[in-house]
Amino acid sequence: MRRITVPAAVSRVLRDVLSVARSLPNAAYYRLAGANYRYRLVATEKRVRHGSFRSYELYDRHGNDWLLAALLDRCRDGDVVVDVGANTGVYSLSVAAEYPDAIAVAIEPNPEIAATLQANVAASGFEGRIRPLELGLAAESGSLPFYRSSYHELSSFNRFNAERWGARIADTESVRVEPLDSLVDAGEVPPPDHLKIDVEGFGLDVLCGAREVLATHRPFVYVEPHARHEGESDERGEAATDIRDLLVELEYAIIPGEDGWVCVPEGDRE
């Protein structure tokens, strides 16, 4: 009779769990993924075109995002990517895997998720390629209430967005925020070639704090607007038209896609 060791049995159970993770309801997925992060059980390999990275996510939930593909298409070795709303780091990790000489600055205001981001960077051996920053971006320096959602991807400075899809507010805490313009001026963040923004209803504030960067350094912008619907109050999401107006004012051409916009500086880059 074949003897199965404890580590082999645990590994087999984890593989079985991971195989069904894609079909789990949101609440079950986040509980299971949270346990995997909490106990650092297994960091599985995720493929990115010509490279790969490891993370404690149960599977590569955003590996097929249109917006991520657009970023990888335009990025080059030596470029700087500022990943605003990095969450557990899928975009930053993908850039580091595909472009070994690129630099990703992964900005994540949620303290709990910032720790998981750090764990994923370490699991992939990308400490020299990804620079995590635990803060939020906004139009002005200061601090703002941050709403931690039970579905961590929905956590936001916008309460409504943190409660979408049946999620609830797990906690609220004050978090430091800075304009990107100030961080670049101070040398804390290098001037970006690419600026990715997915901040659950706070994108306009991020862009308002990055006007000088956009006007001077002309990065490609990849943004996922979270539009508010007609008749809803200003607290319920953001007006995608306001984001569009700001970018058009700064002479960006907007290319809409499946899950966001690619915004190309007119007359400066191809």
N, C-alpha and C positions, 0 to 999 in steps of 0.2 A: 504493500500500500504506500502510495506516494505521500510523503510528509510535506505539509505546507507551512512555512515559517510565518511568524506574526507579521514581519514587514511585508512579505509577499502577499499575505491575505489583505492587509490594509491597502496596499497598492492596487490589488485587484478590485476591492470595494470602491476606491476612489475613481478608478477608470470607469467602473460601471456608473457611478454617480455622474461623472463628467459627460458620459455619453448621452444622458437624458437631460442635461442642464438646459439645452436650447429650448426644450418644450415646457419648462417649468413656468408657472405663473410668476409675475413680478415679485410678489411678496415672498414666495418660497425661494426664488433665485437669490434675492438679496440677503435672506437669512443664511442660506447655505454659503454664498460667497463671503459673507461677513465672518462666518466661522473659519473658512479657509484662510482668510487674511489674519484673523485673530491668532490662530495657532500655527500659521505658516506651514500648512500641511503639504501642499504641492504647488509648485510653480510650473505650469505646463508651457510647452513651446508653442508659439504662434508664428506662422509664416507670413513674411511680407515680401512679396515679389522675389527678390534675389537674396534676401536675408531673413533673419528670424530674431525674436526676442522671447523672454520668459516673463510670465506674470501670474499672479495669484487669482486673476479672473478665471472663472470656470471654463470659459471659452472666449474666443476673440469676438466680442459683441459688436464691435464697430470696424472690424477689419475690412468690410466690404462697403463702407460709407463712400458715397460719391465725393463728398467734400475731402475725405482723406486721400482718395485717388487723385483728385485735382491738385492737392498740395504736393504729393509725391511726384506728380508729373512735372511740376514747375521747379521743384527744389533742386539744388545742385550741391556738390561737395563744397564746403567752405561757407555756405549760407548760414544765416542766423534765423531760426524759427522761434517766434514768441507764441507760446501755446497758452492762451488765456482761458481759464476754466479747464485745466488739464485733467481734472478728475484723477483716475488711476493711471493715466499716462499713455493711453493707446496711441495718440497722435505723435507725441514726443518719442516714444519707444519705436514707432514705425519709422520715423525720420532717422533716428540713430542707427537702426538696423539696415536701412537702405543706403544711407550716406554717412560713412564712418568719419568724414571730416567736417560734417555739419555740426552746428551747435543748437541745441534746443533749450530754451528757457521755459520751464513748465511752471505756470503760475496757478496755484490752487489755494483758495482761502479757507476751505474746510479743514480744521486741524486734524480730524480723524482720517480723512481721505488723503491729506498731505502725507501722513505716515505710511499709508498703503502705497502711494506713489513712490516714496523713497524705497520701500521694500521691493517694488517691481524694478526700479532702476538698479538696485544692488543685485537682484536675482539675475538680471541680464548682463551684469558687469559693465554698465554704461555710465558709471560715476563720472568719467571724464568727458562724456558727450552730452549729458543732460544736467541742467542746473535748476533744481527745484527752488521755488520761492513760495513761502507760505504767507500770502496776503491777497487782497483783492484789488482790482483796478476800478477806478471811478473817475469822475470829472474833477474832484478836488481831494486834497489830502485830509485825512481824519480817520474816523472809525464809524462803522455802520452795523446795525443788527443783521446777523447772518442766520438764516433759517435752515437748520439741518433737517433734511427730509429723511423719512424712513426708507425711501428709495434714493440712495446717495447721489445718483446722477441728477436728481432734481433739486438738490440743495442750492440755495440762491439767496441773494439780497432781496429778492422779490418773493414775498410770502405766497402769493397765489400760485406761482410756478412750482414752489416746493410742495404743494398739496395736490398736484395733478395726478391722474391715473389711479386715484384711490389711496395715494400716499398721505402720511400725516407728518406734522411737525414734531420731530423727536426732541429738539432742543433749539434754543436761541442763544446766541452769544455775540458779544461785540468783537468785531474783527477790523484790523487795520486796513485802510484802503489808500492807494496812491494813484495819481495820474501816471500813465505810461510816459508822458512827456517828462515828468520830474525824474523818473527812474532812469531814463536814457540820459538826461542832462547830468545826473549825478554819477553816471558810469556804472550804476548797479545793474543795468540791463544794456547790452550792446544794441546799436541800431539794427532793427530787424529788416530782413529781406522778405519775410513772410510773417503775417499776423493772423493767427487763427483765434476766433472768438466764439465760444459756446458757453454762455453764462446764464441761461435760463431766465430771460426777461430783463437783463441788465446791460444788454449790448450797446444801447445808445449812450449810456453813461461811460462805458469803456471807450467808445469812439470819441466822445467829447473830450476826454482826458488825453487823447492821442492825436489831436489835430496837428500839432507841430511835427510829430513823427511822420504823419501821413503826408503833410505838405513838403517836408524836407527830404525824407529818406525814401518815400514812395514805395513801401512794401506792397506785395500782393496781399489782399485781405480775403480771408475765408470766414464767413460769418453765418451763423444759424439764427435767423431772427425768430423770436417767439411772439407772434403777432397777437394783439388783443382784438377781440371781435366787436362788431358794431353794438353799441349800447352798453358795453362794459366800462367800468370806471378805469381811471388811469392806473390804478394799482394792479389791475388784472393784465399782466403781460406788458408788452410794449408795442408801439405802432411801427410796423415794418416800414411804413412810408417815411417816418422820421429818419430812420437809418438810411434809407435810399436817398432822401433829400440831402443829408449831410455828405454822403459819399459823392453824389453828383456835384455838389458845390465844390468839393475838393478835386473834381475832374477825374473821377473813377468811372469806368464802364462796368456795368453789373451783368454778370452771366448767371442766371438762375439755374439751379439743378435740383436733384431729387431731395436733398436734405439741407440745402443752404445756398448761399451765393458765393461765387468767386468774383472778386472785385479787382479789376486790372487798372493801374494808373495810366491814364491816357497820355500818349506822346512821350512816355518815359521808358516803358519796357514792353516787351512782346510776351 
